[in-house]
Amino acid sequence: MSVKIYHNPRCGKSRDTLKLLESKGINPEIVEYLKTPPTVAELRDILGKLGIKPRDLMRTKEPEYKDNGLGDPSLSDEALIEAMVRIPKLIERPIVLKDGKAAIGRPPEAVLAIL
């Protein structure tokens, strides 16, 4: 069973989700996405697995969202994806991937559905 978590160790929900996985005997591949952001292709793949649009994966309350004009409804999905790759702080976390499925750990128990 291969599990990957896009993780921010400074985020309580991310830490709680990692602890939940470990409590289930899962030792996931940990990607600290602020240090190693996903590529455009990886982010497109994650969005497809989550079944959501790019704006739904964005942390819209971060100052960088407003500072970069990302609330503009005319921006394309591609522009939003590129912004998240360029400014990974905008990506909602944590994201857990397993066997072609994905879940956002908000709340952490939400990831149990894909395990």
Secondary structure, DSSP 8 states (H G I E B T S, - for coil): --EEEEE-TT-HHHHHHHHHHHHTT---EEEETTTS---HHHHHHHHHHHT--GGGGB-TTSHHHHHTTTT-TTS-HHHHHHHHHHSGGGB-S-EEEETTEEEE-SSGGGGGGG-
